[in-house]
Amino acid sequence: MATRYAVATGNWSNTATWDGGTLPTAADDVFSNNFTVTIDGTFTVLSIRNTSNASPVIAAGGQFRYANGGNLTCTASTGIIVGSTTPTLEMTLASPNIGTFTGNILTVTNTIGFNAIRHSSTGTLNCNGNYSLDGTTNRSVILVTLTGTLNIVGNITSTNNAGNNINTLVMNTGGTINITGNCTGSTNVATSSSPVFASSGNINITGNTTGVTSPAVALFGAVNYTQIGNVNGSTAQAAIFNITTAATISVTGIITAGTGAPAIYSSFALTSGYGSGTFVKVSGNVVNTNNNMSIVAPRVTIDTNTSSWLYQISTGGNRTLYAAGVALGNPATNNVRLGTVYGASGELTGTLIVPSPSNVLQGVGTDATVGTLLMTPADFWNYLISSGFTANSIGDRLQNASTVATTGGQIASYNI
């Protein structure tokens, strides 16, 4: 491992930007040294830092910024080290410019206002890695301050935080954050110190969210929140905490209350907001736990026929309520008696015609019993008599047919 540092503001690819006149390698920790280095290609190092250093003497400050298409990989366990209120890595380019960072960030120096990454543009920043925060002051790993797009592939977590506004990922503007990974709350009791914190914009998560002592996600403004994955409350806190009447929460997945908290909690539910446009929209199954409601919100919709909601019975056990159309193993309608209404919500009607026992031969099974119809020789004879000479029947056709008697009579009647 070697220490490398910038000696001038310039492009990463320019050897004049670096001490010794050579580019950093994958074995180097790289310092900005109070200069601005532009990531103008694809590079791999151990870490990037804007901290100071005693030997060689390196000044704190400066940062690394993207040129369009810039791609930086940091392979150290914590790929970005912060030593200044200026974020170490920043995306400043307008749409449609793109920058990419690959690496994990598991801590940020315990100083107020420090951020490892800032997305301050309308462009797109891709981040591949796991991001976590451990500390006691107002800071974050990734801060979104404009309306660009941030794509994260990795898990978002926090650990052992104490205090307010300690968030791994923060968005205070109308941007869009897409997360493919799981989000897990911290042991902090402050809801404002959730790993994911947003007061506006769009958040889309493909993965699970889990509350711990803090929520995994805190919504403090007009946020459009969409999740494909499971939402799990804990013994102490919801996975999704909503303090505003302006947010919309849409979840496709299983929403499960914890033993001591709901999975989704709108803190204004019991005081205001009943006439607001805020919704919790569910497309999946909902599970209450220990009589705790999985969703506490003034307005909730169940949007697809795959939904169910499990409740506890006051005397013990569970009871599940199903939306119409849920496949519950019901028989097909052509296997159910004609006119019989069945299904979880009475949405199915049988079409099978079942003959009554009186119309089925004695001893032949029908309608959960056996037939009672008994045919005698007289029944057959009487039927033939009653129906034997109806129009075009066999009897009707034979009544005018020649017989020995009728033919003999005709011959005898002739006079020769």
PyMOL commands that set and color helices and strands:
alter all, ss='L'
color gray80, all
select helices_A, chain A and resi 15-17+19-21+191-193+333-335+357-359+377-387+394-398+404-412
alter helices_A, ss='H'
color red, helices_A
select strands_A, chain A and resi 2-5+10-11+28-31+36-39+42-45+47-49+63-66+71-74+80-81+89-91+98-102+115-119+124-128+139-144+149-153+166-171+176-180+183-184+196-206+209-210+217-228+231-232+240-242+248-252+255-256+264-266+279-282+285-287+295-296+300-302+308-312+318-322+341-342+348-349+365-366+369-370
alter strands_A, ss='S'
color yellow, strands_A
deselect
rebuild
show_as cartoon
